[in-house]
Structure formats: C-alpha cells, structure tokens
Amino acid sequence: MPIVVNLDVMLARRKMRSRELAERVGISEVNISLLKSGKVRGVRFDTLAAICAVLECQPGDLLSYQPGEDDAPAAG
C-alpha cells in the first residue's frame, strides 16, 4: 500500500501513549493500534481531524505517499 501511516512517530514526538490518544479522541485503543500499523483501509475525516487536534499536527504529518512498482496508475 503506498499510503504510510506515521502515527507512531507523531505520538513519540508528543510523548503520548496510544491509550491517552484513544481516550482524548474518543475511539478505542484497538482502533488506534490498527491505524498505527496501517491495517485499516480508511479513516473518517472527523476521526482524522480529532487526532490532528489532539496531537496539534496536520494530516500530512500522519500520512505519507510512498509509491512502489506495483502502484503505477492504470492506463486508460
């Protein structure tokens, strides 16, 4: 997947644990863990906004695009 989640990096920079972020955002710690590992297919914008508000960051601080050979755009 060419989208990389850098949530663990931002948590480390803010010296915050996943549990605290989950409590402050209002989602489960399991969902934070899944997001950190990149095992989710999507994230709601309101959840992303809440995470950014708590961590005082921008969405681009949490997500990056790193294309691979298999990620070339389809011809068409």
Secondary structure, 3 states (H helix, E strand, C coil): CCEEECHHHHHHHCCCCHHHHHHHHCCCHHHHHHHHHCCCCCCCHHHHHHHHHHHCCCHHHHEEECCCHHHCCCCC
